[in-house]
Amino acid sequence: MSRRPGNPARRFADGGSLPFVGSMHSKSRSSPLLSIGLLVVGAILLIGYLYSGSGGRTSDREALGNAEGGVSCTSEVQRAIPILKKAYGDSMRKVLHVGPDTCLAVSSLLKEEDTEAWGVEPYDLDDVSANCKSLVRKGLVRVADIKFPLPYRAKSFSLVVVSDALDYLSPKYLNKTLPELARVSADGLVIFSGHPGQQRVKVAEMSKFGRPAKFRSSSWWTRYFVQIGLQVNEPAIKKFEQASLKKSYKPACQVFHLQSHD
Ligand SMILES: *[C@@H]1O[C@H](CO)[C@@H](O)[C@H](O)[C@H]1NC(C)=O
């Protein structure tokens, strides 16, 4: 019986499977055509593997958008402002944003009619734009370590929106920070956090955040909110979903809606 080198793909499909490596070795010496065939098969398999690998997670990749190095949930907050307005209406009057790059979020919020905005930057504000410096000068943006009580009275803001910041906190600090965020808000707390497996921060930025981001799953967060006694904001969730659908908005980050403390 002669093996035709012309059709190695079929051989593979027929169940030749992986143990072929050894036997091929001797064959390839006698038949250069066969080794070329094998290369082709290898390439096809590799492409197929990569393709199916990405194909299986199409929705993830879409959700991650075009950001090669990962997604910042603060830029996601900017994108979501029209949806938040639909979901929260009047509660967008006085918004506090908490998270890295808060100047960007605050600037976007300030462009909205009938919205006042403030920002808390949990890390250093170095290398910031002139616009950001001016927000700091006006007292709209301040640097504050969110592991400690926030420098605001209860219900100072109608809505508090957090992005990225919580992904860098261990449960020990989350236990302190989340109730604080709920305390300073009157009508709700919105959390934008990364998906598990999501890439975010460049290693160079790591020192700024103290530890790598830990992306928790939606079920982890949901369980955690129950554990520390924070209630989900069902009406806001519904309205946010409806508005997202209408505007074909797909958040690249997980979005949670919680009630403020009474
Ligand atoms: C956080 O708070 C919850 C609820 O009070 C408690 O069960 C949990 O042990 C706390 N976690 C840490 C790390 O302190």
The ligand as a Tripos MOL2 file, in Angstrom:
@<TRIPOS>MOLECULE
LIG
   14    14     1     0     0
SMALL
NO_CHARGES

@<TRIPOS>ATOM
      1 C1        -16.4140   42.1020   54.7140 C.3       1 LIG1
      2 O1        -17.6710   42.2650   55.3160 O.3       1 LIG1
      3 C2        -18.4620   41.0940   55.3390 C.3       1 LIG1
      4 C3        -19.8440   41.4460   55.8560 C.3       1 LIG1
      5 O2        -19.7850   42.2540   56.9920 O.3       1 LIG1
      6 C4        -17.7620   40.0280   56.1580 C.3       1 LIG1
      7 O3        -18.5320   38.8480   56.1740 O.3       1 LIG1
      8 C5        -16.3940   39.7590   55.5440 C.3       1 LIG1
      9 O4        -15.6920   38.8400   56.3470 O.3       1 LIG1
     10 C6        -15.6080   41.0470   55.4180 C.3       1 LIG1
     11 N1        -14.3830   40.7600   54.6750 N.am      1 LIG1
     12 C7        -13.1820   41.1780   55.0590 C.2       1 LIG1
     13 C8        -12.0320   40.7530   54.2170 C.3       1 LIG1
     14 O5        -13.0100   41.8710   56.0440 O.2       1 LIG1
@<TRIPOS>BOND
     1     1     2 1
     2     1    10 1
     3     2     3 1
     4     3     4 1
     5     3     6 1
     6     4     5 1
     7     6     7 1
     8     6     8 1
     9     8     9 1
    10     8    10 1
    11    10    11 1
    12    11    12 1
    13    12    13 1
    14    12    14 2
@<TRIPOS>SUBSTRUCTURE
     1 LIG1         1 GROUP 0 **** ****
